C-alpha cells in the first residue's frame, strides 16, 4: 500500500540552466551531451554510489541517471526534495524503490527495449561457444597446448533451447535461435504469445526435462530471488547447458558449481551475479571461478556501443520531456500522459492520489481564481493520478500553494 506523504511545496518553472543533473555508472556520453545541449547542468561519475555517498551527492539534483548498481532507497529519496525524475539507463528497475518514488511523485524511466538485441547476440554466441567448448580450447592454446579434437564439441542445430522468461529478450532470442535451427520451448508465469514455432511449457519442470540448453531471462522482482537452485539444476537433462544473462539473484552459484563439477551440467555462461562490484576494476569473486567450460562475463549483456548509445539517448530524452513538458510516456511508475509542448501558454503538472472528484476540485479552484483552462489531460495508475493543465497565463504562487495544500496532492510543478 502506498504510504501517505505530505505534499511537497509547489515548484516554480526552472530555467534550463538551473536544472541540475547527476549521471552515474558510465552512462553513454550521448545522454550527457543531449542534456547539456538543452542547457542543463550535468555532473557525471564513473562508478556507482553507496547510500551515504548518494545522499551527499544528490543534494540539489533535479534529474538522476543510474544503471544497475546504484540503489535508490527511501532514505535517499527523503534526502532529495528537489528530485523530479530518475532515469535507469538499463532495462531493470529493481534497484529503485518504486513505491517510494510514486508516493513522492518522482517519475522513473528506463530503457526496456534498447539493449535487447545485444543481450540476445551474447546468448547465441555463448550457446555456440559452450557447445563447441571454445573457451577451454582457447585457454589451452594460450597455455601452448594443441588439443585438436572433436570430443565434446557439438552443433546446436536440432537441439532444444528452453527459455525461462519470454519477455522482450526471451522472445527475440526465440526467433533468432529458431532461425539457427534450434527447437525452442519456453516457460513464463504470464500468458505470452509464442513466436514462430516456439512451444509453451505449462511448468518449469516440463521445460527442464526437455531442454539441451536452459537460458534464464527473468526480471528482478523479489519473488525471483533464488528461484533457480539445486532442485532445478537437478531436474535439467544430463549434460545440458545453462545460461543466466538476466539477474544475479535468480540462481544459486554454489548449486551450479556442484552440478558442473559432477558432470551433470556440461557447461554454463553467467553474466550476472548476486553480488557485483560497484566500480570498474574493483575485485570480483565467485564460486564459479576456475571451473572448466564456464564463461564468466562482467554484466555486459547489454554493453555494446550500439546499445549504450541508444539507451543514453532514449532515457535522456525521457528525462528532458518530463522536466520540460511533464510527459510521462513509458514511465515505469507514474500514469502515462504525453501532451505536445505548450509553446504559447503555460502548464501545471499535478501528481495526486487517485481519488474520486480530484479533477473537479482542481478545476473548481482554478475557476474560482479566474484561471482559464485551455487544455487538460488526466490519467491514473494504481494509487496515483496525474493531470497536465494548460492555461493562458502563468498561475500565481498563491494559487499553486492552494493546489499544493489539497489533501490529495502529492507533487505539483509549474512548467512554463
Secondary structure by P-SEA (a helix, b strand, c coil): cbbbbcccccccccccccbbbbbcccccaaaaaaaaaaccbbbbbcccccaaaaaaaaccccbbbbcccccccaaaaaacccccccccccccccccaaaaaaaacbbbbbbcccaaaaaaaaaaaaaaaaaaaaaaaaaaaaacccccccccccccccbbbbbccccaaaaaaaaaaaaabbbbbbcccccccccccbbbbccaaaaaacccbbbbbccccccccccccaaaaaacccbbbbbbccccccccaaaaaaaaaaccccccccccccccccccccccccccccccccccccccccccaaaaaaaaaaaaaaaaaaacccccccccccbbbbbcccccbbbbbbbbccccaaaaaaaaaaaaaccccccbbbbbcccbbbbbbbbcccccaaaaaaaaacccccbbbbcc
